[in-house]
Structure formats: structure tokens, C-alpha cells
Amino acid sequence: MGKVAWSLSVLGALLILSSALYPFGVITKNLFLILIFSGAGIMFVGSMIRSLVIWRKK
């Protein structure tokens, strides 16, 4: 379960990093907003799963 949480966090980080293409005109503003918010949401879910895994071990 911990590996799934880390992979979700990495996926969210990649989405956020890919939104850096907006200033170069590669992606549209709508896609930029989708990438930012979905990346943040996925990273949040990954961190909550990691917290749950740590909490269950104690």
C-alpha cells in the first residue's frame, strides 16, 4: 500500500511539473488549471494513504 501511495505522489508531482509548459505556449490555460489541480489532488490522496499506512503500523 505504501508503494501505491508513493506512486500516486510521483504521478501528482509529474502533473504539476508538466504544467510548467504553460508559459511557453505549449498547453492551454484550461489544461494548465486541470494539471495543477489534479496534480495537487492526487498528491494529497497519496500523502493521506501514506499517513494511514504509518498510523496502522503503530
Steps between C-alpha positions, in 0.01 A plus 500: 500500500792729567634454148163598357503816710848594384410435138193722535716776644750467217219509244359815658842662501545417132165657420595815686840514331343452158287807560825700473451480123227766517729806485659362183162478325508123466179439698184706543388675815221248557743209481737688730231534766399137463861386541561719805185404689498133407869470587444661838199277566684183407797598717260566788345154464846342489608677817179398678557136406858522628375649826246220533771238445722658767205532740406132459855384573492655847 
